[in-house]
């Protein structure tokens, strides 16, 4: 009888810097179907270069876990349509990306949304739901 040791192995983690941005299509989806499926599809994702995806063994459409000291969530990986610099990833400004933002403002009064340091790894978990994100925020 052989044991499946593969299920005990954790996917390797990679360092990534996340830049958030606003997206007109996501805003439109939010306005037409408040927090519906189209909004989730556009928001619960991370765009990365083809080179980074290959280097990390991730395919466009795979689920990935993103974690840092402020939060942890699962989103869908997407290959960027542009040639992004290696090590940079992009997420639409949303409850998903905001869960990785520090409350620290460095005296500026505004948290840092543009340079989020995190770890990324392949995941078999389901994409984090908006309900789960809101529950995480509610205890703060």
Secondary structure as GFF3:
##gff-version 3
##sequence-region A 1 140
A	DSSP	three_ten_helix	5	8	.	.	.	ID=ss1
A	DSSP	beta_strand	14	21	.	.	.	ID=ss2
A	DSSP	alpha_helix	24	32	.	.	.	ID=ss3
A	DSSP	alpha_helix	37	43	.	.	.	ID=ss4
A	DSSP	beta_strand	45	48	.	.	.	ID=ss5
A	DSSP	alpha_helix	50	56	.	.	.	ID=ss6
A	DSSP	beta_strand	63	67	.	.	.	ID=ss7
A	DSSP	beta_strand	72	79	.	.	.	ID=ss8
A	DSSP	beta_strand	88	92	.	.	.	ID=ss9
A	DSSP	alpha_helix	95	98	.	.	.	ID=ss10
A	DSSP	beta_strand	116	122	.	.	.	ID=ss11
A	DSSP	alpha_helix	130	138	.	.	.	ID=ss12
###
